[in-house]
Amino acid sequence: MNQPSFPALKPHILVVDDDDRLRELLRLFLSEKGFIVSTASGAKEARGKLRTLSFDLMVLDIMMPGESGLDLVRWLRTEGSLSLRNLPILLLTARAETNERIEGLETGADDYLTKPFEPKELLLRITAVLRRVAKTSSITPALRLGKWTYDASRDELTCVDETLRLTDMEARLMRVLAAAPGVVIPRELLTGQNKSSINDRTIDVQVTRLRRKIEGDTKNPRYLITVRGEGYMLMPDREGV
């Protein structure tokens, strides 16, 4: 089965399940299919990763010790940041009762799969959810960065009658960062979709060049932030300008 083409970067999936064996099997399977995969053994660990990393979809077991998967979904949908409230979620459960499936979907999950399942069906469902999300969120809103406004559809930074066009590499980085403002993007994700040989040092150089274009003080950046040991984060003044 051909892996679908997604914009900007490889989809990053968070697998949350207290079953160590299943969690590792899913990590290996989805990694082989071209996804970047992180894992968590429970809701507490998942919360920590959701706060520091950017994900495109979460595969979440319902029945876990302590905080259940449904509890985590309720928290995300009501108390999480904007990006977390909109995070696609595919629920896994060993119970096939209709009422539980309905409850999961009503809580805010996007899809539901009963254990045991065929890995191919999981892949098809993940692909379908990501395609639906891509259709509804393919346009990144304009972002205000001080005097500059970033337009992802044109890969441009504009200020009144001045326009700064970005290089191909700068444009790719800005599209990824602007797709999740306020979220730390690991270097692994910034390099993952690039077909050329890109390393951390190259990313750092490109970030420095971007800072020269958007920051008033490159030594004390306000908009393009380095999060030591984790990656980079874009912090615009506001969206939708």
C-alpha positions as CSV (number, residue, x, y, z in Angstrom):
1,M,0.0,0.0,0.0
2,N,1.4,3.4,-1.0
3,Q,1.9,5.9,1.8
4,P,-0.2,9.0,1.1
5,S,1.5,12.3,0.5
6,F,1.1,14.8,3.3
7,P,2.3,18.4,3.2
8,A,5.3,19.9,4.9
9,L,6.5,17.0,7.0
10,K,5.9,13.4,7.9
11,P,2.9,12.9,10.2
12,H,3.9,12.6,13.8
13,I,1.7,10.1,15.7
14,L,1.5,9.6,19.5
15,V,0.6,6.0,20.5
16,V,-0.8,5.8,24.1
17,D,-1.4,2.3,25.5
18,D,-0.4,0.6,28.8
19,D,0.2,-2.7,27.0
20,D,4.0,-2.6,26.4
21,R,4.0,-5.3,23.7
22,L,1.2,-3.7,21.6
23,R,2.7,-0.2,22.1
24,E,6.0,-1.4,20.7
25,L,4.4,-3.3,17.8
26,L,2.4,-0.3,16.8
27,R,5.5,1.9,17.0
28,L,7.5,-0.4,14.7
29,F,4.6,-0.9,12.3
30,L,3.7,2.7,11.9
31,S,7.4,3.7,11.6
32,E,7.8,1.2,8.8
33,K,4.9,2.9,7.0
34,G,6.6,6.3,7.0
35,F,5.3,8.0,10.1
36,I,7.2,9.5,13.0
37,V,6.0,7.7,16.1
38,S,6.2,8.6,19.8
39,T,4.7,6.5,22.6
40,A,3.4,6.8,26.1
41,S,2.3,4.2,28.6
42,G,-0.5,6.2,30.1
43,A,-2.3,9.5,30.3
44,K,0.2,11.2,32.5
45,E,3.1,10.5,30.2
46,A,1.0,11.4,27.2
47,R,0.2,14.8,28.8
48,G,3.9,15.6,29.2
49,K,4.6,14.8,25.5
50,L,1.5,16.7,24.3
51,R,2.8,19.8,26.1
52,T,6.2,19.7,24.5
53,L,5.9,18.1,21.1
54,S,3.6,18.6,18.1
55,F,1.5,15.7,16.9
56,D,-0.8,15.1,13.9
57,L,-2.8,12.3,15.4
58,M,-3.1,10.3,18.6
59,V,-3.9,6.6,18.8
60,L,-5.3,6.2,22.3
61,D,-6.3,3.1,24.3
62,I,-9.5,3.7,26.4
63,M,-9.0,1.2,29.2
64,M,-5.8,2.2,31.1
65,P,-5.0,2.2,34.8
66,G,-5.7,5.5,36.5
67,E,-6.9,8.1,34.1
68,S,-8.7,6.5,31.2
69,G,-8.4,7.3,27.5
70,L,-11.9,9.0,27.6
71,D,-10.8,11.2,30.5
72,L,-7.8,12.3,28.5
73,V,-9.9,13.1,25.5
74,R,-12.3,15.2,27.7
75,W,-9.4,17.1,29.1
76,L,-7.9,17.8,25.6
77,R,-11.2,18.9,24.1
78,T,-12.1,21.2,27.0
79,E,-8.9,22.4,28.7
80,G,-6.1,21.9,26.1
81,S,-4.6,24.6,23.9
82,L,-6.1,25.3,20.5
83,S,-3.8,22.8,18.8
84,L,-4.6,20.1,21.4
85,R,-8.4,20.7,21.2
86,N,-8.2,20.0,17.5
87,L,-5.8,17.0,17.6
88,P,-7.3,14.1,15.7
89,I,-7.8,11.0,18.0
90,L,-8.3,7.4,17.1
91,L,-9.5,5.3,20.1
92,L,-8.6,1.7,20.7
93,T,-10.6,-0.6,23.1
94,A,-11.0,-4.3,23.9
95,R,-14.8,-3.7,24.4
96,A,-17.1,-3.7,21.4
97,E,-20.3,-2.4,23.1
98,T,-22.2,0.2,21.0
99,N,-22.7,2.5,24.0
100,E,-18.9,2.7,24.6
101,R,-18.3,3.5,21.0
102,I,-20.9,6.2,21.0
103,E,-19.5,7.7,24.2
104,G,-16.0,7.8,22.7
105,L,-17.2,9.6,19.6
106,E,-19.4,12.0,21.6
107,T,-16.5,12.9,23.9
108,G,-14.6,14.1,20.8
109,A,-12.7,11.2,19.2
110,D,-12.5,11.1,15.4
111,D,-12.6,7.3,15.0
112,Y,-12.8,4.1,17.0
113,L,-11.2,0.7,16.5
114,T,-11.9,-2.5,18.5
115,K,-9.1,-4.8,19.6
116,P,-8.0,-7.2,18.2
117,F,-7.6,-5.5,14.9
118,E,-5.7,-5.9,11.7
119,P,-2.7,-3.5,11.3
120,K,-3.8,-2.7,7.8
121,E,-7.2,-1.5,9.0
122,L,-5.5,0.8,11.6
123,L,-3.3,2.2,8.8
124,L,-6.4,2.8,6.6
125,R,-8.2,4.6,9.4
126,I,-5.3,6.7,10.3
127,T,-4.8,7.7,6.7
128,A,-8.5,8.5,6.3
129,V,-8.5,10.8,9.5
130,L,-5.4,12.6,8.3
131,R,-6.8,13.2,4.9
132,R,-10.0,14.6,6.4
133,V,-8.0,16.9,8.6
134,A,-5.8,18.0,5.7
135,K,-8.8,19.1,3.7
136,T,-10.3,21.2,6.5
137,S,-7.0,22.8,7.7
138,S,-4.9,23.1,4.5
139,I,-4.8,26.9,4.7
140,T,-2.5,28.4,7.4
141,P,-3.9,31.8,8.6
142,A,-1.7,34.8,8.2
143,L,0.5,35.5,11.2
144,R,1.7,38.8,12.5
145,L,5.4,38.9,13.5
146,G,6.0,42.5,14.6
147,K,5.9,44.7,11.5
148,W,5.8,41.6,9.2
149,T,2.9,39.5,8.2
150,Y,3.6,36.0,7.1
151,D,1.4,34.5,4.3
152,A,1.9,30.8,3.9
153,S,0.0,30.6,0.6
154,R,2.6,32.8,-1.0
155,D,5.7,32.0,1.2
156,E,6.1,35.8,1.8
157,L,6.7,38.2,4.6
158,T,5.1,41.6,3.9
159,C,5.1,45.0,5.5
160,V,3.1,47.8,3.9
161,D,4.6,48.0,0.4
162,E,7.7,45.8,1.2
163,T,7.8,42.1,0.4
164,L,10.5,39.6,1.4
165,R,10.4,36.3,-0.5
166,L,11.8,33.3,1.3
167,T,14.2,30.8,-0.1
168,D,12.9,27.2,-0.6
169,M,14.5,26.0,2.6
170,E,13.3,29.0,4.6
171,A,9.8,28.6,3.2
172,R,9.6,24.9,4.2
173,L,10.7,25.8,7.8
174,M,8.2,28.6,8.1
175,R,5.3,26.5,6.8
176,V,6.0,23.8,9.4
177,L,6.5,26.3,12.3
178,A,3.5,28.4,11.2
179,A,1.2,25.4,11.0
180,A,1.5,25.1,14.8
181,P,2.2,28.5,16.4
182,G,3.2,28.3,20.0
183,V,4.2,24.6,19.8
184,V,7.7,23.3,20.0
185,I,8.8,21.6,16.7
186,P,11.7,19.1,17.2
187,R,14.6,19.3,14.8
188,E,13.7,15.7,13.7
189,L,10.4,17.0,12.3
190,L,11.9,20.0,10.7
191,T,14.3,17.7,8.7
192,G,12.1,14.7,8.3
193,Q,10.4,15.6,5.0
194,N,13.3,17.1,3.3
195,K,14.7,14.9,0.5
196,S,18.1,16.4,0.6
197,S,20.8,15.8,3.2
198,I,19.8,18.1,6.0
199,N,21.3,18.0,9.5
200,D,20.8,19.9,12.7
201,R,23.5,22.4,11.9
202,T,21.9,23.2,8.6
203,I,18.5,23.8,10.4
204,D,20.3,26.1,12.9
205,V,21.8,28.1,10.0
206,Q,18.4,28.5,8.3
207,V,16.8,29.6,11.5
208,T,19.5,32.2,12.0
209,R,18.8,33.5,8.5
210,L,15.1,33.7,9.2
211,R,15.7,35.6,12.4
212,R,17.6,38.2,10.5
213,K,14.5,38.8,8.4
214,I,11.8,38.8,11.1
215,E,13.5,39.8,14.4
216,G,14.4,43.3,15.5
217,D,17.1,41.8,17.9
218,T,18.5,38.5,16.7
219,K,20.3,38.0,20.0
220,N,17.0,38.2,21.9
221,P,14.5,36.7,19.5
222,R,10.8,37.5,20.2
223,Y,9.1,35.4,17.5
224,L,11.4,32.5,16.5
225,I,12.3,30.8,19.8
226,T,14.9,28.2,20.5
227,V,13.8,25.6,23.1
228,R,17.1,24.1,24.3
229,G,17.3,20.4,23.8
230,E,13.9,20.2,22.1
231,G,13.6,22.3,18.9
232,Y,12.1,25.6,17.7
233,M,8.8,27.4,18.2
234,L,7.1,30.3,16.4
235,M,5.4,32.8,18.6
236,P,3.4,35.3,16.5
237,D,1.7,38.4,17.9
238,R,-1.7,37.1,16.6
239,E,-3.3,35.2,13.7
240,G,-5.8,36.0,11.1
241,V,-4.5,39.5,10.1
